[in-house]
Amino acid sequence: MGNRKVLVPELSYDELEIDDGMATYAEYVRVTFCDVSEDERARVRAALLKYCHLDTLALIRIIQALERLARGL
């Protein structure tokens, strides 16, 4: 996450219930292959969607920051 913080410091995963890539994988596997309630599955799904949304936004912002750097802006 170091590069994202340098290039896009305004974005943070700190407030998310699931806040890193390994945790997303572990939670996905848990709710997909383990016996969990539908409520738990829905809760984790919502948390995964929030993480994926921010992760995708961060990647877009990193690309934009790199493009600005490449153009010397």
C-alpha positions in Angstrom: 0.0 0.0 0.0 3.0 2.3 0.3 2.8 3.6 -3.3 -0.9 4.4 -3.1 -0.3 6.4 0.1 2.4 8.5 -1.5 0.6 9.1 -4.8 -3.0 9.3 -3.5 -2.7 10.2 0.2 -6.4 11.3 0.5 -7.6 7.7 0.1 -7.4 5.3 3.0 -8.6 1.8 3.8 -8.5 2.5 7.6 -12.2 3.0 8.0 -13.2 -0.2 6.2 -14.3 -3.3 8.0 -12.1 -5.3 5.6 -8.9 -3.3 4.9 -6.4 -5.4 3.0 -6.2 -7.7 0.0 -5.4 -10.9 2.0 -8.4 -10.3 4.3 -10.6 -9.9 1.2 -9.5 -13.2 -0.1 -9.9 -15.0 3.3 -13.4 -13.5 3.8 -14.5 -14.4 0.3 -13.3 -18.0 0.8 -14.9 -18.2 4.3 -18.4 -17.0 3.1 -18.2 -19.0 -0.1 -17.1 -22.4 1.2 -17.9 -22.4 4.9 -21.2 -22.8 6.7 -22.2 -19.2 7.4 -25.6 -17.5 7.8 -27.1 -15.6 5.0 -26.9 -12.5 7.2 -23.2 -13.0 7.7 -22.7 -13.7 4.0 -24.6 -10.4 3.1 -22.6 -8.4 5.7 -19.2 -9.7 4.3 -20.4 -9.2 0.7 -21.2 -5.5 1.5 -17.8 -5.1 3.1 -16.0 -6.7 0.2 -17.9 -4.4 -2.3 -16.7 -1.4 -0.3 -13.2 -2.6 -0.3 -13.2 -3.4 -4.0 -14.8 0.0 -4.8 -12.0 1.8 -2.9 -9.3 -0.4 -4.3 -10.4 0.3 -7.9 -10.7 4.0 -7.2 -7.2 4.0 -5.8 -5.8 2.3 -8.9 -7.5 4.8 -11.1 -6.1 7.7 -9.0 -2.6 6.2 -9.0 -2.7 5.9 -12.8 -3.9 9.5 -13.0 -1.1 10.7 -10.7 1.5 8.8 -12.7 0.2 10.3 -15.9 0.5 13.8 -14.3 4.1 13.0 -13.2 5.0 11.7 -16.7 3.7 14.9 -18.3 5.6 17.0 -15.7 2.5 18.5 -14.2 
